[in-house]
Amino acid sequence: MQVFVAGASGAIGIRLLPQLTDAGHEVTGTYNSPSKAERLQALGAKAIMLDLLDARSVRKAVLEAQPEAIIHECTALASARFGRSLDRAFAPTNRLRVEGTDALLAAAREAGVSRFIAQSFAPYRYAREGGPIKAEDDPLDPTPPRNTHQTNAAMLHVDRAVTEAGGIALRYGGFYGPGTSIAPGGAQAKLIHKRMFPIIGDGGGIMSFVHLDDAAAATVLALEHDGPTIYNIVDDEPASALEWLPVLANALGAKPPRHVPRWLARLIGGEGAVVTATESRGASNAKAKRELGWTLRYPSWREGFTAGEIG
């Protein structure tokens, strides 16, 4: 297929391009910094600079590329500064997930492109009730923590807008691998080294991870399937912070994480940090494995972390 990848120069886009070309697809990939053009071209893509928030430019780029499929991987997380408000840190990404998604979908409709895949997110979103692992049709959290409402609304917009257009929303797990925030030198990795990423309370909040290569492989497989639908693209082992954080710290060569009580974490990091660290639910990948025929290179974050694949 002729595939248009928005956000091709990002952490997952860079891993996605070679898998698309290996599968025989011809790729047009977008970037937002001139320094990234050569790398996209080296990976076999036609590279174009594009601001996804410029709807007119998006329309022009899509119509000129004449794709048969569009993959939306745009975020602005590489430069995000995390603090007490997730909404503040995610504000640029939230715009891309709302305005950027709408611009791409409008261009897709005009170009007659019905095959549309978009990046969504699985961790921290499912209702904090019932069992620890959630499937795609389980309810989302109706009362997300303060300072996360806009971020949750933006992710929900992606899910709804894309599936209503007949497309596929991929609720990826927390990425690990080169260029991610937990890779050496990444924002979260730096906090772990400074012992500023503690285990809060009982550390019972559950996280679902996925290696970038596995996420890219699932995305390529999704191109061969029709929507509308949603898939959790996560590994086989959702795990609590009490389990995964010490393993990650060790893999990064950092000291073990500190333990802090909920009340202290609430004062320092806010309610959102406490809720996600102690109450969040994990996600099941059973649907994606069954329907996409997806096989993971790293079925568990344990293998990925200890094999030196964090970055």
C-alpha positions in Angstrom: 0.0 0.0 0.0 0.9 3.7 -0.2 1.0 4.6 3.4 1.1 8.2 4.9 2.7 8.2 8.3 2.2 11.4 10.3 4.8 11.7 13.0 7.3 9.4 11.2 10.3 10.9 12.9 9.1 10.2 16.5 10.2 7.3 18.7 7.7 4.8 17.3 7.7 6.2 13.8 11.4 5.6 13.4 10.8 1.9 14.3 7.7 1.7 12.2 9.1 2.8 8.9 11.5 -0.1 8.3 8.8 -2.6 9.2 6.4 -1.0 6.7 9.0 -1.0 3.9 10.0 -4.6 4.7 6.3 -5.5 4.3 6.4 -4.0 0.8 4.6 -0.7 1.6 5.6 2.6 0.1 5.8 5.3 2.7 5.4 9.0 2.9 6.6 10.1 6.4 6.2 13.5 8.0 8.7 15.3 10.3 8.7 18.7 12.1 12.4 19.4 12.3 14.6 19.8 9.2 17.4 17.7 10.8 15.2 14.6 10.6 14.5 14.5 6.9 17.7 12.6 6.0 17.0 9.8 8.5 13.5 9.2 7.1 14.9 9.1 3.6 17.5 6.6 4.7 14.8 4.4 6.1 13.1 4.3 2.7 10.4 7.0 3.1 9.5 10.0 1.1 10.0 12.7 3.8 7.9 15.9 4.0 7.9 18.6 6.7 4.4 19.1 8.1 2.7 20.9 11.0 -0.3 18.7 11.9 -2.0 21.7 13.4 -2.1 23.5 10.1 -5.2 21.9 8.6 -4.7 23.5 5.2 -1.1 22.0 4.9 -2.4 18.6 6.1 -5.0 18.6 3.4 -2.4 19.5 0.7 0.1 16.9 1.9 -2.4 14.1 2.0 -4.0 14.9 -1.4 -0.5 15.1 -3.0 0.6 11.9 -1.4 -2.5 10.0 -2.6 -2.2 7.3 0.1 -4.3 4.2 0.6 -3.8 4.3 4.3 -2.9 6.9 7.0 -1.2 6.2 10.3 -1.3 8.9 12.9 1.7 8.7 15.4 2.1 12.4 16.2 2.8 13.5 19.8 4.9 16.2 21.4 6.2 14.2 24.4 9.9 14.4 23.6 10.0 17.9 25.1 7.3 17.5 27.7 8.2 18.7 31.2 6.3 16.6 33.8 5.1 18.1 37.0 2.0 18.2 39.2 -0.3 18.8 36.2 -0.4 16.1 33.5 -2.7 18.4 31.5 0.0 21.1 31.4 2.7 18.6 30.4 0.5 17.1 27.7 -1.1 20.3 26.4 0.8 20.2 23.0 0.1 16.5 22.6 -3.5 17.0 23.5 -3.8 19.5 20.6 -2.3 17.0 18.2 -4.7 14.3 19.4 -7.7 16.6 18.9 -7.0 19.2 16.2 -4.4 17.0 14.4 -6.6 14.0 14.4 -9.5 16.0 13.0 -7.3 17.5 10.3 -6.0 14.1 9.2 -9.5 12.6 9.2 -10.9 15.5 7.1 -8.1 15.1 4.6 -8.6 11.4 4.5 -12.3 11.8 3.7 -11.5 14.2 0.9 -8.8 11.9 -0.5 -11.1 8.9 -0.2 -8.8 7.1 2.3 -10.8 4.8 4.5 -8.0 2.9 6.1 -6.9 5.0 9.1 -4.9 4.0 12.2 -4.1 6.3 15.1 -2.0 6.2 18.3 -4.0 6.0 21.5 -3.0 4.9 25.0 -4.0 2.1 27.4 -2.4 2.7 30.8 -4.2 4.7 33.5 -7.4 5.0 31.6 -9.6 2.1 32.6 -12.1 2.3 35.5 -10.4 1.8 38.8 -12.8 -1.0 39.9 -13.2 -4.7 39.5 -10.3 -6.9 38.2 -6.8 -5.7 37.7 -6.6 -6.3 33.9 -9.0 -4.7 31.4 -10.1 -5.4 27.8 -11.0 -2.9 25.2 -14.7 -3.0 25.9 -14.3 -2.4 29.6 -15.4 1.0 30.8 -12.9 3.9 31.1 -12.4 5.8 34.3 -15.5 8.1 34.7 -13.7 10.3 37.3 -10.0 10.7 36.3 -7.8 12.6 38.8 -7.7 16.4 38.8 -5.3 17.9 36.3 -5.7 14.9 33.9 -9.2 15.7 32.5 -8.0 17.4 29.3 -5.5 14.6 28.6 -8.1 11.9 29.1 -10.6 13.8 27.0 -8.0 14.1 24.2 -7.3 10.4 24.2 -11.0 9.6 24.2 -11.4 12.0 21.2 -8.9 9.9 19.3 -10.7 6.7 20.1 -14.1 8.0 19.2 -13.3 10.2 16.1 -11.2 7.4 14.5 -13.6 4.6 15.1 -16.6 6.7 14.1 -14.7 7.2 10.8 -14.3 3.5 10.4 -10.7 3.4 11.5 -8.6 1.6 14.2 -7.3 3.2 17.4 -4.3 1.4 18.9 -4.1 1.8 22.7 -0.4 1.4 23.1 1.2 0.5 26.4 3.9 2.6 27.9 6.7 2.6 25.3 10.2 1.5 26.1 13.2 1.4 23.8 15.4 4.0 22.1 14.1 7.6 22.3 11.5 6.9 25.0 11.3 8.7 28.4 12.6 5.6 30.3 15.6 5.1 28.0 19.0 6.3 29.3 18.9 10.1 29.2 15.1 10.2 29.0 13.1 12.4 31.3 11.8 9.6 33.5 15.1 7.8 33.5 16.8 10.9 34.9 14.2 11.1 37.7 14.9 7.4 38.5 18.6 8.1 38.7 18.0 11.0 41.1 15.6 8.7 43.1 12.8 11.2 42.4 10.6 8.5 40.9 9.4 6.7 44.1 7.1 3.8 44.8 4.0 5.5 46.2 2.0 3.8 49.0 1.8 0.1 48.3 2.9 0.5 44.7 -0.2 -1.3 43.6 -1.0 0.7 40.5 -0.6 -1.5 37.4 1.2 -0.5 34.2 1.2 -2.1 30.8 4.3 -1.8 28.7 5.2 -2.5 25.1 8.6 -2.4 23.3 8.6 0.0 20.4 9.5 -2.8 17.9 6.5 -4.9 19.1 4.2 -1.8 18.9 5.4 -1.2 15.3 4.8 -4.8 14.4 1.2 -4.6 15.6 0.7 -1.4 13.7 1.8 -3.0 10.4 -0.5 -6.0 11.0 -3.4 -3.6 11.7 -3.0 -2.2 8.2 -4.4 -5.5 6.9 -7.5 -5.3 9.0 -10.7 -3.3 8.8 -12.2 -1.1 11.4 -13.9 0.3 13.3 -12.2 -1.2 16.3 -9.8 -0.6 19.2 -6.9 -2.7 20.2 -4.8 -2.7 23.4 -1.2 -3.0 22.1 0.6 -4.1 25.3 2.8 -7.0 26.4 1.7 -10.1 28.2 2.6 -9.0 31.8 0.8 -6.0 33.2 2.7 -5.3 36.5 2.5 -3.1 39.6 5.0 -0.3 40.2 6.2 -2.4 43.2 7.4 -5.0 40.6 8.6 -3.1 37.6 10.1 0.1 39.0 13.0 -1.7 40.9 13.8 -3.8 37.9 13.9 -0.7 35.6 16.1 1.1 38.1 18.5 -1.8 38.2 18.6 -2.0 34.4 19.4 1.8 34.3 22.2 1.3 36.8 20.4 3.4 39.4 19.8 2.9 43.1 16.6 1.3 44.1 13.6 3.6 44.2 12.5 5.2 47.5 9.2 4.4 49.1 7.0 7.3 50.1 3.5 7.4 51.7 0.5 8.5 49.8 0.0 11.7 51.8 3.6 12.9 51.1 3.4 12.0 47.4 0.1 13.9 47.2 1.8 17.0 48.6 4.7 16.8 46.2 3.3 15.3 43.0 -0.4 15.9 43.3 -3.5 13.6 43.4 -2.9 12.3 39.8 0.4 10.8 40.6 -1.0 9.1 43.7 -4.0 7.6 41.9 -2.0 6.3 38.9 0.7 4.8 41.1 -1.7 3.0 43.5 -5.0 2.4 41.8 -4.6 2.2 38.0 -5.5 -1.0 36.0 -3.6 -2.9 33.4 -4.7 -3.8 29.9 -5.2 -7.2 28.1 -3.6 -7.9 24.7 -5.8 -11.0 24.0 -7.9 -9.3 21.3 -4.9 -8.0 19.4 -3.1 -11.3 19.5 -6.2 -13.2 18.5 -7.4 -10.9 15.7 -4.1 -9.5 14.3 -2.0 -12.7 14.7 0.4 -10.6 16.7 3.5 -12.3 18.1 5.7 -10.3 20.5 9.4 -10.2 20.4 9.4 -9.2 24.1 6.3 -10.8 25.7 7.3 -9.3 29.0 8.9 -6.0 30.1 11.1 -8.2 32.3 12.8 -9.6 29.2 13.1 -6.3 27.5 14.5 -4.4 30.6 17.0 -7.1 31.5 18.1 -7.7 27.9 19.2 -4.1 27.7 16.4 -3.1 25.4 15.3 -0.1 27.4 17.2 2.2 25.1 
